[in-house]
């Protein structure tokens, strides 16, 4: 299926999450951050997250925060359930995690 000429562009900043349909084009720019995309090839729905860190040290907050991979995956799970689909039905891709400072040695 061809994307609509009326498609809207959504640009994700670090920590952002978006889930929509084929009438949305999701864009981001990555360095050391990571982006996960999920796309349902039959239903033509899916989303993207742009996260910075694997998990929050103190996860006692009441709301999910897309800056953390663990919570971004919970956000995906919520959207997948709301769409009455199953995670195995999605094509999943992972992007990013570039080494921004190759000259700095890790401890």
TIKOLFI-652412 format. One record per atom (N, C-alpha, C): atom name; x, y, z; residue in three letters; residue number from 1. Coordinates in pm, whole numbers. Atoms other than C-alpha are relative to their C-alpha. Example, Ala and Ser with C-alpha at 12.3 -4.5 7.8 and 13.67 -1.06 7.14 Angstrom:
2
node at: N | X: 89 | Y: -119 | Z: 0 | aa: ALA | i: 1
node at: CA | X: 1230 | Y: -450 | Z: 780 | aa: ALA | i: 1
node at: C | X: 90 | Y: 120 | Z: 0 | aa: ALA | i: 1
node at: N | X: -82 | Y: -119 | Z: -6 | aa: SER | i: 2
node at: CA | X: 1367 | Y: -106 | Z: 714 | aa: SER | i: 2
node at: C | X: -77 | Y: 109 | Z: 73 | aa: SER | i: 2
***
This chain:
107
node at: N | X: 82 | Y: -119 | Z: 0 | aa: UNK | i: 1
node at: CA | X: 0 | Y: 0 | Z: 0 | aa: UNK | i: 1
node at: C | X: 86 | Y: 125 | Z: 0 | aa: UNK | i: 1
node at: N | X: -72 | Y: -126 | Z: 10 | aa: UNK | i: 2
node at: CA | X: 112 | Y: 348 | Z: -82 | aa: UNK | i: 2
node at: C | X: -39 | Y: 93 | Z: 115 | aa: UNK | i: 2
node at: N | X: 26 | Y: -95 | Z: -108 | aa: UNK | i: 3
node at: CA | X: 147 | Y: 608 | Z: 191 | aa: UNK | i: 3
node at: C | X: -81 | Y: 117 | Z: -55 | aa: UNK | i: 3
node at: N | X: 85 | Y: -111 | Z: 38 | aa: UNK | i: 4
node at: CA | X: -112 | Y: 885 | Z: 177 | aa: UNK | i: 4
node at: C | X: 81 | Y: 126 | Z: -25 | aa: UNK | i: 4
node at: N | X: -64 | Y: -130 | Z: 25 | aa: UNK | i: 5
node at: CA | X: -12 | Y: 1222 | Z: 32 | aa: UNK | i: 5
node at: C | X: -19 | Y: 93 | Z: 120 | aa: UNK | i: 5
node at: N | X: 30 | Y: -82 | Z: -118 | aa: UNK | i: 6
node at: CA | X: -159 | Y: 1368 | Z: 353 | aa: UNK | i: 6
node at: C | X: 72 | Y: -50 | Z: 125 | aa: UNK | i: 6
node at: N | X: -72 | Y: 56 | Z: -115 | aa: UNK | i: 7
node at: CA | X: 86 | Y: 1179 | Z: 574 | aa: UNK | i: 7
node at: C | X: 61 | Y: 112 | Z: 83 | aa: UNK | i: 7
node at: N | X: -62 | Y: -98 | Z: -88 | aa: UNK | i: 8
node at: CA | X: 205 | Y: 1370 | Z: 876 | aa: UNK | i: 8
node at: C | X: 137 | Y: -51 | Z: 42 | aa: UNK | i: 8
node at: N | X: -134 | Y: 34 | Z: -47 | aa: UNK | i: 9
node at: CA | X: 568 | Y: 1376 | Z: 985 | aa: UNK | i: 9
node at: C | X: 6 | Y: 22 | Z: 151 | aa: UNK | i: 9
node at: N | X: -23 | Y: -9 | Z: -144 | aa: UNK | i: 10
node at: CA | X: 647 | Y: 1307 | Z: 1349 | aa: UNK | i: 10
node at: C | X: 150 | Y: -15 | Z: 22 | aa: UNK | i: 10
node at: N | X: -143 | Y: 8 | Z: -28 | aa: UNK | i: 11
node at: CA | X: 1004 | Y: 1384 | Z: 1459 | aa: UNK | i: 11
node at: C | X: 18 | Y: -30 | Z: 148 | aa: UNK | i: 11
node at: N | X: -21 | Y: 40 | Z: -138 | aa: UNK | i: 12
node at: CA | X: 1107 | Y: 1200 | Z: 1774 | aa: UNK | i: 12
node at: C | X: 131 | Y: 55 | Z: 55 | aa: UNK | i: 12
node at: N | X: -115 | Y: -44 | Z: -76 | aa: UNK | i: 13
node at: CA | X: 1342 | Y: 1366 | Z: 2019 | aa: UNK | i: 13
node at: C | X: 38 | Y: -112 | Z: 97 | aa: UNK | i: 13
node at: N | X: -34 | Y: 102 | Z: -99 | aa: UNK | i: 14
node at: CA | X: 1532 | Y: 1157 | Z: 2277 | aa: UNK | i: 14
node at: C | X: -107 | Y: -10 | Z: 109 | aa: UNK | i: 14
node at: N | X: 104 | Y: 25 | Z: -99 | aa: UNK | i: 15
node at: CA | X: 1278 | Y: 999 | Z: 2511 | aa: UNK | i: 15
node at: C | X: -141 | Y: -5 | Z: -57 | aa: UNK | i: 15
node at: N | X: 134 | Y: 0 | Z: 60 | aa: UNK | i: 16
node at: CA | X: 988 | Y: 1027 | Z: 2266 | aa: UNK | i: 16
node at: C | X: -41 | Y: -139 | Z: -46 | aa: UNK | i: 16
node at: N | X: 62 | Y: 125 | Z: 44 | aa: UNK | i: 17
node at: CA | X: 754 | Y: 746 | Z: 2165 | aa: UNK | i: 17
node at: C | X: -120 | Y: 37 | Z: -85 | aa: UNK | i: 17
node at: N | X: 119 | Y: -24 | Z: 81 | aa: UNK | i: 18
node at: CA | X: 494 | Y: 733 | Z: 1889 | aa: UNK | i: 18
node at: C | X: -46 | Y: -132 | Z: -60 | aa: UNK | i: 18
node at: N | X: 62 | Y: 118 | Z: 61 | aa: UNK | i: 19
node at: CA | X: 256 | Y: 465 | Z: 1763 | aa: UNK | i: 19
node at: C | X: -115 | Y: 50 | Z: -86 | aa: UNK | i: 19
node at: N | X: 105 | Y: -49 | Z: 89 | aa: UNK | i: 20
node at: CA | X: 32 | Y: 523 | Z: 1462 | aa: UNK | i: 20
node at: C | X: -23 | Y: -93 | Z: -118 | aa: UNK | i: 20
node at: N | X: 34 | Y: 80 | Z: 117 | aa: UNK | i: 21
node at: CA | X: -78 | Y: 408 | Z: 1119 | aa: UNK | i: 21
node at: C | X: 83 | Y: 43 | Z: -120 | aa: UNK | i: 21
node at: N | X: -79 | Y: -25 | Z: 120 | aa: UNK | i: 22
node at: CA | X: 48 | Y: 424 | Z: 761 | aa: UNK | i: 22
node at: C | X: -6 | Y: 145 | Z: -47 | aa: UNK | i: 22
node at: N | X: 9 | Y: -140 | Z: 38 | aa: UNK | i: 23
node at: CA | X: -52 | Y: 790 | Z: 735 | aa: UNK | i: 23
node at: C | X: 92 | Y: 89 | Z: 82 | aa: UNK | i: 23
node at: N | X: -97 | Y: -72 | Z: -82 | aa: UNK | i: 24
node at: CA | X: 231 | Y: 888 | Z: 966 | aa: UNK | i: 24
node at: C | X: 141 | Y: -45 | Z: -40 | aa: UNK | i: 24
node at: N | X: -140 | Y: 29 | Z: 27 | aa: UNK | i: 25
node at: CA | X: 600 | Y: 909 | Z: 882 | aa: UNK | i: 25
node at: C | X: 78 | Y: 42 | Z: 124 | aa: UNK | i: 25
node at: N | X: -72 | Y: -28 | Z: -125 | aa: UNK | i: 26
node at: CA | X: 820 | Y: 884 | Z: 1194 | aa: UNK | i: 26
node at: C | X: 148 | Y: 15 | Z: -33 | aa: UNK | i: 26
node at: N | X: -140 | Y: -31 | Z: 26 | aa: UNK | i: 27
node at: CA | X: 1166 | Y: 1039 | Z: 1183 | aa: UNK | i: 27
node at: C | X: 73 | Y: 25 | Z: 131 | aa: UNK | i: 27
node at: N | X: -83 | Y: -35 | Z: -116 | aa: UNK | i: 28
node at: CA | X: 1452 | Y: 1075 | Z: 1430 | aa: UNK | i: 28
node at: C | X: 144 | Y: 11 | Z: -46 | aa: UNK | i: 28
node at: N | X: -143 | Y: -10 | Z: 27 | aa: UNK | i: 29
node at: CA | X: 1824 | Y: 1143 | Z: 1444 | aa: UNK | i: 29
node at: C | X: 72 | Y: -64 | Z: 118 | aa: UNK | i: 29
node at: N | X: -65 | Y: 76 | Z: -106 | aa: UNK | i: 30
node at: CA | X: 2047 | Y: 906 | Z: 1640 | aa: UNK | i: 30
node at: C | X: 150 | Y: 23 | Z: 4 | aa: UNK | i: 30
node at: N | X: -144 | Y: 1 | Z: -23 | aa: UNK | i: 31
node at: CA | X: 2395 | Y: 922 | Z: 1786 | aa: UNK | i: 31
node at: C | X: 28 | Y: -120 | Z: 87 | aa: UNK | i: 31
node at: N | X: -22 | Y: 111 | Z: -93 | aa: UNK | i: 32
node at: CA | X: 2455 | Y: 714 | Z: 2095 | aa: UNK | i: 32
node at: C | X: -133 | Y: -58 | Z: 48 | aa: UNK | i: 32
node at: N | X: 133 | Y: 51 | Z: -40 | aa: UNK | i: 33
node at: CA | X: 2078 | Y: 671 | Z: 2155 | aa: UNK | i: 33
node at: C | X: -37 | Y: -119 | Z: -88 | aa: UNK | i: 33
node at: N | X: 49 | Y: 117 | Z: 73 | aa: UNK | i: 34
node at: CA | X: 1882 | Y: 371 | Z: 2028 | aa: UNK | i: 34
node at: C | X: -146 | Y: 24 | Z: -37 | aa: UNK | i: 34
node at: N | X: 139 | Y: -7 | Z: 44 | aa: UNK | i: 35
node at: CA | X: 1561 | Y: 354 | Z: 1831 | aa: UNK | i: 35
node at: C | X: -47 | Y: -141 | Z: -33 | aa: UNK | i: 35
node at: N | X: 64 | Y: 127 | Z: 34 | aa: UNK | i: 36
node at: CA | X: 1329 | Y: 54 | Z: 1808 | aa: UNK | i: 36
node at: C | X: -123 | Y: 33 | Z: -81 | aa: UNK | i: 36
node at: N | X: 121 | Y: -16 | Z: 79 | aa: UNK | i: 37
node at: CA | X: 1068 | Y: 33 | Z: 1535 | aa: UNK | i: 37
node at: C | X: -76 | Y: -132 | Z: 0 | aa: UNK | i: 37
node at: N | X: 87 | Y: 117 | Z: 10 | aa: UNK | i: 38
node at: CA | X: 774 | Y: -206 | Z: 1525 | aa: UNK | i: 38
node at: C | X: -105 | Y: 30 | Z: -106 | aa: UNK | i: 38
node at: N | X: 94 | Y: -22 | Z: 108 | aa: UNK | i: 39
node at: CA | X: 554 | Y: -247 | Z: 1217 | aa: UNK | i: 39
node at: C | X: -81 | Y: -127 | Z: -23 | aa: UNK | i: 39
node at: N | X: 90 | Y: 111 | Z: 28 | aa: UNK | i: 40
node at: CA | X: 251 | Y: -470 | Z: 1163 | aa: UNK | i: 40
node at: C | X: -30 | Y: 3 | Z: -150 | aa: UNK | i: 40
node at: N | X: 11 | Y: -7 | Z: 145 | aa: UNK | i: 41
node at: CA | X: 266 | Y: -555 | Z: 790 | aa: UNK | i: 41
node at: C | X: -140 | Y: -20 | Z: -56 | aa: UNK | i: 41
node at: N | X: 137 | Y: 21 | Z: 47 | aa: UNK | i: 42
node at: CA | X: -101 | Y: -654 | Z: 764 | aa: UNK | i: 42
node at: C | X: -91 | Y: 114 | Z: 41 | aa: UNK | i: 42
node at: N | X: 85 | Y: -108 | Z: -53 | aa: UNK | i: 43
node at: CA | X: -271 | Y: -395 | Z: 983 | aa: UNK | i: 43
node at: C | X: 51 | Y: 139 | Z: -35 | aa: UNK | i: 43
node at: N | X: -63 | Y: -127 | Z: 38 | aa: UNK | i: 44
node at: CA | X: -31 | Y: -120 | Z: 867 | aa: UNK | i: 44
node at: C | X: -1 | Y: 100 | Z: 115 | aa: UNK | i: 44
node at: N | X: -16 | Y: -83 | Z: -119 | aa: UNK | i: 45
node at: CA | X: 24 | Y: 13 | Z: 1218 | aa: UNK | i: 45
node at: C | X: 137 | Y: -29 | Z: 59 | aa: UNK | i: 45
node at: N | X: -128 | Y: 24 | Z: -63 | aa: UNK | i: 46
node at: CA | X: 338 | Y: 53 | Z: 1419 | aa: UNK | i: 46
node at: C | X: 50 | Y: 125 | Z: 68 | aa: UNK | i: 46
node at: N | X: -53 | Y: -114 | Z: -72 | aa: UNK | i: 47
node at: CA | X: 564 | Y: 283 | Z: 1609 | aa: UNK | i: 47
node at: C | X: 150 | Y: -2 | Z: 12 | aa: UNK | i: 47
node at: N | X: -143 | Y: -16 | Z: -23 | aa: UNK | i: 48
node at: CA | X: 904 | Y: 398 | Z: 1715 | aa: UNK | i: 48
node at: C | X: 22 | Y: 62 | Z: 136 | aa: UNK | i: 48
node at: N | X: -46 | Y: -67 | Z: -122 | aa: UNK | i: 49
node at: CA | X: 1080 | Y: 486 | Z: 2038 | aa: UNK | i: 49
node at: C | X: 142 | Y: 47 | Z: -23 | aa: UNK | i: 49
node at: N | X: -136 | Y: -54 | Z: 6 | aa: UNK | i: 50
node at: CA | X: 1398 | Y: 687 | Z: 2084 | aa: UNK | i: 50
node at: C | X: 48 | Y: 8 | Z: 144 | aa: UNK | i: 50
node at: N | X: -39 | Y: 5 | Z: -141 | aa: UNK | i: 51
node at: CA | X: 1557 | Y: 587 | Z: 2413 | aa: UNK | i: 51
node at: C | X: 148 | Y: 25 | Z: 21 | aa: UNK | i: 51
node at: N | X: -136 | Y: -37 | Z: -34 | aa: UNK | i: 52
node at: CA | X: 1874 | Y: 687 | Z: 2592 | aa: UNK | i: 52
node at: C | X: 71 | Y: -106 | Z: 84 | aa: UNK | i: 52
node at: N | X: -60 | Y: 92 | Z: -97 | aa: UNK | i: 53
node at: CA | X: 1933 | Y: 430 | Z: 2868 | aa: UNK | i: 53
node at: C | X: -83 | Y: -127 | Z: 12 | aa: UNK | i: 53
node at: N | X: 74 | Y: 126 | Z: -11 | aa: UNK | i: 54
node at: CA | X: 1836 | Y: 65 | Z: 2935 | aa: UNK | i: 54
node at: C | X: -114 | Y: 4 | Z: 101 | aa: UNK | i: 54
node at: N | X: 103 | Y: 0 | Z: -104 | aa: UNK | i: 55
node at: CA | X: 1645 | Y: 122 | Z: 3259 | aa: UNK | i: 55
node at: C | X: 26 | Y: 114 | Z: 98 | aa: UNK | i: 55
node at: N | X: -10 | Y: -104 | Z: -101 | aa: UNK | i: 56
node at: CA | X: 1577 | Y: 377 | Z: 3529 | aa: UNK | i: 56
node at: C | X: 47 | Y: -64 | Z: 131 | aa: UNK | i: 56
node at: N | X: -49 | Y: 54 | Z: -128 | aa: UNK | i: 57
node at: CA | X: 1763 | Y: 326 | Z: 3857 | aa: UNK | i: 57
node at: C | X: -111 | Y: -8 | Z: 104 | aa: UNK | i: 57
node at: N | X: 111 | Y: -4 | Z: -96 | aa: UNK | i: 58
node at: CA | X: 1464 | Y: 428 | Z: 4067 | aa: UNK | i: 58
node at: C | X: -130 | Y: 4 | Z: -79 | aa: UNK | i: 58
node at: N | X: 119 | Y: 9 | Z: 85 | aa: UNK | i: 59
node at: CA | X: 1158 | Y: 307 | Z: 3875 | aa: UNK | i: 59
node at: C | X: -129 | Y: 12 | Z: 80 | aa: UNK | i: 59
node at: N | X: 120 | Y: -13 | Z: -83 | aa: UNK | i: 60
node at: CA | X: 908 | Y: 418 | Z: 4138 | aa: UNK | i: 60
node at: C | X: -99 | Y: 102 | Z: -55 | aa: UNK | i: 60
node at: N | X: 89 | Y: -101 | Z: 58 | aa: UNK | i: 61
node at: CA | X: 751 | Y: 683 | Z: 3912 | aa: UNK | i: 61
node at: C | X: -130 | Y: -64 | Z: -46 | aa: UNK | i: 61
node at: N | X: 132 | Y: 50 | Z: 38 | aa: UNK | i: 62
node at: CA | X: 383 | Y: 649 | Z: 3826 | aa: UNK | i: 62
node at: C | X: -19 | Y: -9 | Z: -152 | aa: UNK | i: 62
node at: N | X: 19 | Y: 2 | Z: 145 | aa: UNK | i: 63
node at: CA | X: 416 | Y: 722 | Z: 3452 | aa: UNK | i: 63
node at: C | X: 123 | Y: -57 | Z: -69 | aa: UNK | i: 63
node at: N | X: -109 | Y: 58 | Z: 78 | aa: UNK | i: 64
node at: CA | X: 625 | Y: 549 | Z: 3188 | aa: UNK | i: 64
node at: C | X: 80 | Y: 112 | Z: -65 | aa: UNK | i: 64
node at: N | X: -90 | Y: -99 | Z: 56 | aa: UNK | i: 65
node at: CA | X: 925 | Y: 739 | Z: 3055 | aa: UNK | i: 65
node at: C | X: 74 | Y: -62 | Z: -118 | aa: UNK | i: 65
node at: N | X: -60 | Y: 53 | Z: 121 | aa: UNK | i: 66
node at: CA | X: 1038 | Y: 679 | Z: 2696 | aa: UNK | i: 66
node at: C | X: 150 | Y: 17 | Z: -11 | aa: UNK | i: 66
node at: N | X: -146 | Y: -12 | Z: 1 | aa: UNK | i: 67
node at: CA | X: 1397 | Y: 771 | Z: 2781 | aa: UNK | i: 67
node at: C | X: 67 | Y: -133 | Z: 35 | aa: UNK | i: 67
node at: N | X: -54 | Y: 128 | Z: -48 | aa: UNK | i: 68
node at: CA | X: 1440 | Y: 415 | Z: 2914 | aa: UNK | i: 68
node at: C | X: -59 | Y: -116 | Z: -80 | aa: UNK | i: 68
node at: N | X: 43 | Y: 111 | Z: 85 | aa: UNK | i: 69
node at: CA | X: 1426 | Y: 99 | Z: 2700 | aa: UNK | i: 69
node at: C | X: -108 | Y: -86 | Z: 65 | aa: UNK | i: 69
node at: N | X: 96 | Y: 87 | Z: -69 | aa: UNK | i: 70
node at: CA | X: 1241 | Y: -107 | Z: 2960 | aa: UNK | i: 70
node at: C | X: -140 | Y: 62 | Z: -2 | aa: UNK | i: 70
node at: N | X: 129 | Y: -68 | Z: -3 | aa: UNK | i: 71
node at: CA | X: 964 | Y: 151 | Z: 2986 | aa: UNK | i: 71
node at: C | X: -56 | Y: 24 | Z: -140 | aa: UNK | i: 71
node at: N | X: 45 | Y: -15 | Z: 138 | aa: UNK | i: 72
node at: CA | X: 952 | Y: 214 | Z: 2610 | aa: UNK | i: 72
node at: C | X: -63 | Y: -130 | Z: -49 | aa: UNK | i: 72
node at: N | X: 58 | Y: 129 | Z: 38 | aa: UNK | i: 73
node at: CA | X: 887 | Y: -158 | Z: 2564 | aa: UNK | i: 73
node at: C | X: -137 | Y: -20 | Z: 65 | aa: UNK | i: 73
node at: N | X: 132 | Y: 5 | Z: -63 | aa: UNK | i: 74
node at: CA | X: 601 | Y: -132 | Z: 2813 | aa: UNK | i: 74
node at: C | X: -99 | Y: 87 | Z: -76 | aa: UNK | i: 74
node at: N | X: 85 | Y: -87 | Z: 80 | aa: UNK | i: 75
node at: CA | X: 464 | Y: 154 | Z: 2604 | aa: UNK | i: 75
node at: C | X: -43 | Y: -71 | Z: -129 | aa: UNK | i: 75
node at: N | X: 35 | Y: 80 | Z: 118 | aa: UNK | i: 76
node at: CA | X: 482 | Y: -67 | Z: 2293 | aa: UNK | i: 76
node at: C | X: -103 | Y: -105 | Z: 37 | aa: UNK | i: 76
node at: N | X: 92 | Y: 106 | Z: -42 | aa: UNK | i: 77
node at: CA | X: 307 | Y: -348 | Z: 2482 | aa: UNK | i: 77
node at: C | X: -141 | Y: 54 | Z: 18 | aa: UNK | i: 77
node at: N | X: 130 | Y: -64 | Z: -21 | aa: UNK | i: 78
node at: CA | X: 25 | Y: -112 | Z: 2579 | aa: UNK | i: 78
node at: C | X: -69 | Y: 25 | Z: -135 | aa: UNK | i: 78
node at: N | X: 57 | Y: -31 | Z: 133 | aa: UNK | i: 79
node at: CA | X: -28 | Y: -2 | Z: 2216 | aa: UNK | i: 79
node at: C | X: -36 | Y: -127 | Z: -76 | aa: UNK | i: 79
node at: N | X: 27 | Y: 127 | Z: 68 | aa: UNK | i: 80
node at: CA | X: -9 | Y: -359 | Z: 2084 | aa: UNK | i: 80
node at: C | X: -127 | Y: -63 | Z: 56 | aa: UNK | i: 80
node at: N | X: 123 | Y: 53 | Z: -61 | aa: UNK | i: 81
node at: CA | X: -275 | Y: -472 | Z: 2333 | aa: UNK | i: 81
node at: C | X: -121 | Y: 82 | Z: -44 | aa: UNK | i: 81
node at: N | X: 112 | Y: -88 | Z: 40 | aa: UNK | i: 82
node at: CA | X: -495 | Y: -170 | Z: 2248 | aa: UNK | i: 82
node at: C | X: -42 | Y: -27 | Z: -145 | aa: UNK | i: 82
node at: N | X: 30 | Y: 31 | Z: 140 | aa: UNK | i: 83
node at: CA | X: -471 | Y: -267 | Z: 1879 | aa: UNK | i: 83
node at: C | X: -49 | Y: -143 | Z: -19 | aa: UNK | i: 83
node at: N | X: 44 | Y: 140 | Z: 4 | aa: UNK | i: 84
node at: CA | X: -572 | Y: -625 | Z: 1967 | aa: UNK | i: 84
node at: C | X: 86 | Y: -84 | Z: -95 | aa: UNK | i: 84
node at: N | X: -97 | Y: 76 | Z: 78 | aa: UNK | i: 85
node at: CA | X: -258 | Y: -762 | Z: 1805 | aa: UNK | i: 85
node at: C | X: 97 | Y: -68 | Z: 96 | aa: UNK | i: 85
node at: N | X: -98 | Y: 73 | Z: -80 | aa: UNK | i: 86
node at: CA | X: 30 | Y: -979 | Z: 1926 | aa: UNK | i: 86
node at: C | X: 141 | Y: 42 | Z: -43 | aa: UNK | i: 86
node at: N | X: -136 | Y: -43 | Z: 35 | aa: UNK | i: 87
node at: CA | X: 401 | Y: -882 | Z: 1942 | aa: UNK | i: 87
node at: C | X: 65 | Y: -81 | Z: -112 | aa: UNK | i: 87
node at: N | X: -63 | Y: 85 | Z: 103 | aa: UNK | i: 88
node at: CA | X: 500 | Y: -1177 | Z: 1719 | aa: UNK | i: 88
node at: C | X: -46 | Y: 36 | Z: -141 | aa: UNK | i: 88
node at: N | X: 52 | Y: -39 | Z: 132 | aa: UNK | i: 89
node at: CA | X: 297 | Y: -1023 | Z: 1434 | aa: UNK | i: 89
node at: C | X: 77 | Y: 119 | Z: -59 | aa: UNK | i: 89
node at: N | X: -69 | Y: -122 | Z: 41 | aa: UNK | i: 90
node at: CA | X: 530 | Y: -721 | Z: 1412 | aa: UNK | i: 90
node at: C | X: 140 | Y: -29 | Z: -52 | aa: UNK | i: 90
node at: N | X: -139 | Y: -3 | Z: 42 | aa: UNK | i: 91
node at: CA | X: 852 | Y: -667 | Z: 1222 | aa: UNK | i: 91
node at: C | X: 69 | Y: 102 | Z: 90 | aa: UNK | i: 91
node at: N | X: -69 | Y: -86 | Z: -97 | aa: UNK | i: 92
node at: CA | X: 1097 | Y: -521 | Z: 1474 | aa: UNK | i: 92
node at: C | X: 142 | Y: 27 | Z: -49 | aa: UNK | i: 92
node at: N | X: -137 | Y: -38 | Z: 38 | aa: UNK | i: 93
node at: CA | X: 1416 | Y: -330 | Z: 1395 | aa: UNK | i: 93
node at: C | X: 59 | Y: 88 | Z: 108 | aa: UNK | i: 93
node at: N | X: -75 | Y: -75 | Z: -100 | aa: UNK | i: 94
node at: CA | X: 1681 | Y: -177 | Z: 1617 | aa: UNK | i: 94
node at: C | X: 107 | Y: 81 | Z: -71 | aa: UNK | i: 94
node at: N | X: -96 | Y: -89 | Z: 64 | aa: UNK | i: 95
node at: CA | X: 1896 | Y: 122 | Z: 1517 | aa: UNK | i: 95
node at: C | X: 76 | Y: 80 | Z: 105 | aa: UNK | i: 95
node at: N | X: -73 | Y: -95 | Z: -82 | aa: UNK | i: 96
node at: CA | X: 2167 | Y: 337 | Z: 1670 | aa: UNK | i: 96
node at: C | X: 107 | Y: -61 | Z: 86 | aa: UNK | i: 96
node at: N | X: -101 | Y: 37 | Z: -99 | aa: UNK | i: 97
node at: CA | X: 2395 | Y: 303 | Z: 1971 | aa: UNK | i: 97
node at: C | X: 141 | Y: 21 | Z: -53 | aa: UNK | i: 97
node at: N | X: -131 | Y: -32 | Z: 54 | aa: UNK | i: 98
node at: CA | X: 2683 | Y: 466 | Z: 1790 | aa: UNK | i: 98
node at: C | X: 97 | Y: 41 | Z: 110 | aa: UNK | i: 98
node at: N | X: -104 | Y: -42 | Z: -94 | aa: UNK | i: 99
node at: CA | X: 3010 | Y: 524 | Z: 1972 | aa: UNK | i: 99
node at: C | X: 34 | Y: 145 | Z: -33 | aa: UNK | i: 99
node at: N | X: -14 | Y: -143 | Z: 28 | aa: UNK | i: 100
node at: CA | X: 3005 | Y: 903 | Z: 1989 | aa: UNK | i: 100
node at: C | X: 140 | Y: 53 | Z: 34 | aa: UNK | i: 100
node at: N | X: -130 | Y: -49 | Z: -44 | aa: UNK | i: 101
node at: CA | X: 3345 | Y: 939 | Z: 2157 | aa: UNK | i: 101
node at: C | X: 101 | Y: -116 | Z: 4 | aa: UNK | i: 101
node at: N | X: -87 | Y: 118 | Z: 4 | aa: UNK | i: 102
node at: CA | X: 3578 | Y: 659 | Z: 2040 | aa: UNK | i: 102
node at: C | X: 133 | Y: 19 | Z: 70 | aa: UNK | i: 102
node at: N | X: -128 | Y: -25 | Z: -66 | aa: UNK | i: 103
node at: CA | X: 3884 | Y: 826 | Z: 2197 | aa: UNK | i: 103
node at: C | X: -5 | Y: -9 | Z: 151 | aa: UNK | i: 103
node at: N | X: 14 | Y: 6 | Z: -146 | aa: UNK | i: 104
node at: CA | X: 3744 | Y: 806 | Z: 2551 | aa: UNK | i: 104
node at: C | X: -3 | Y: -146 | Z: 43 | aa: UNK | i: 104
node at: N | X: -5 | Y: 138 | Z: -48 | aa: UNK | i: 105
node at: CA | X: 3832 | Y: 489 | Z: 2736 | aa: UNK | i: 105
node at: C | X: -101 | Y: -19 | Z: 112 | aa: UNK | i: 105
node at: N | X: 96 | Y: 35 | Z: -104 | aa: UNK | i: 106
node at: CA | X: 3567 | Y: 319 | Z: 2947 | aa: UNK | i: 106
node at: C | X: 74 | Y: -54 | Z: 121 | aa: UNK | i: 106
node at: N | X: -61 | Y: 50 | Z: -124 | aa: UNK | i: 107
node at: CA | X: 3645 | Y: 241 | Z: 3307 | aa: UNK | i: 107
node at: C | X: -42 | Y: -141 | Z: 28 | aa: UNK | i: 107
***
